[in-house]
């Protein structure tokens, strides 16, 4: 059970990081 929760938190964190990185890349490509 705890493993599943930790895995879920890890995937959420990874998704947030990749999402933020995507936003940063989009801003840089737009010249902001």
PAVEX-843146 format. One record per residue: residue in one letter; x negated, y, z of N, C-alpha, C in turn. Coordinates in nm, 2 decimals, decimal comma, always signed. Example, Ala and Ser with C-alpha at 12.3 -4.5 7.8 and 13.67 -1.06 7.14 Angstrom:
2
  code    n_px    n_py    n_pz   ca_px   ca_py   ca_pz    c_px    c_py    c_pz
     A   -1,32   -0,57   +0,78   -1,23   -0,45   +0,78   -1,32   -0,33   +0,78
     S   -1,28   -0,22   +0,71   -1,37   -0,11   +0,71   -1,29   +0,00   +0,79
END
This chain:
32
  code    n_px    n_py    n_pz   ca_px   ca_py   ca_pz    c_px    c_py    c_pz
     X   -0,08   -0,12   +0,00   +0,00   +0,00   +0,00   -0,09   +0,13   +0,00
     X   -0,18   +0,13   +0,09   -0,27   +0,25   +0,10   -0,35   +0,26   -0,03
     X   -0,39   +0,15   -0,08   -0,47   +0,16   -0,21   -0,39   +0,22   -0,32
     X   -0,26   +0,18   -0,33   -0,17   +0,24   -0,43   -0,16   +0,39   -0,41
     X   -0,14   +0,43   -0,29   -0,13   +0,58   -0,26   -0,26   +0,65   -0,30
     X   -0,37   +0,59   -0,26   -0,50   +0,66   -0,29   -0,52   +0,67   -0,45
     X   -0,48   +0,56   -0,51   -0,49   +0,55   -0,66   -0,40   +0,66   -0,72
     X   -0,28   +0,68   -0,67   -0,18   +0,78   -0,72   -0,24   +0,92   -0,70
     X   -0,30   +0,94   -0,58   -0,35   +1,08   -0,55   -0,47   +1,10   -0,65
     X   -0,55   +1,00   -0,67   -0,67   +1,01   -0,76   -0,62   +1,04   -0,90
     X   -0,52   +0,97   -0,95   -0,47   +1,00   -1,09   -0,41   +1,14   -1,10
     X   -0,34   +1,18   -0,99   -0,28   +1,31   -1,00   -0,39   +1,42   -1,00
     X   -0,49   +1,40   -0,92   -0,61   +1,49   -0,92   -0,67   +1,50   -1,06
     X   -0,69   +1,38   -1,12   -0,76   +1,37   -1,25   -0,67   +1,44   -1,35
     X   -0,54   +1,42   -1,34   -0,45   +1,49   -1,44   -0,46   +1,64   -1,42
     X   -0,46   +1,69   -1,30   -0,47   +1,83   -1,28   -0,60   +1,89   -1,33
     X   -0,71   +1,81   -1,31   -0,84   +1,86   -1,36   -0,84   +1,86   -1,51
     X   -0,79   +1,76   -1,58   -0,79   +1,76   -1,72   -0,69   +1,87   -1,78
     X   -0,58   +1,89   -1,71   -0,49   +2,00   -1,75   -0,55   +2,13   -1,74
     X   -0,62   +2,16   -1,62   -0,69   +2,29   -1,60   -0,80   +2,31   -1,71
     X   -0,87   +2,20   -1,74   -0,98   +2,21   -1,84   -0,92   +2,24   -1,97
     X   -0,80   +2,18   -2,00   -0,74   +2,21   -2,13   -0,70   +2,35   -2,14
     X   -0,64   +2,41   -2,03   -0,60   +2,55   -2,03   -0,72   +2,64   -2,05
     X   -0,83   +2,61   -1,98   -0,95   +2,69   -1,99   -1,00   +2,68   -2,14
     X   -1,00   +2,57   -2,20   -1,05   +2,55   -2,34   -0,96   +2,64   -2,43
     X   -0,83   +2,64   -2,41   -0,73   +2,71   -2,49   -0,76   +2,86   -2,47
     X   -0,78   +2,91   -2,35   -0,81   +3,05   -2,33   -0,94   +3,09   -2,39
     X   -1,04   +3,01   -2,39   -1,17   +3,04   -2,45   -1,15   +3,04   -2,60
     X   -1,08   +2,95   -2,66   -1,06   +2,95   -2,80   -0,98   +3,07   -2,85
     X   -0,89   +3,13   -2,76   -0,81   +3,25   -2,79   -0,89   +3,37   -2,77
     X   -1,01   +3,36   -2,70   -1,09   +3,47   -2,68   -1,05   +3,55   -2,56
     X   -0,98   +3,49   -2,46   -0,94   +3,56   -2,34   -1,06   +3,57   -2,24
END
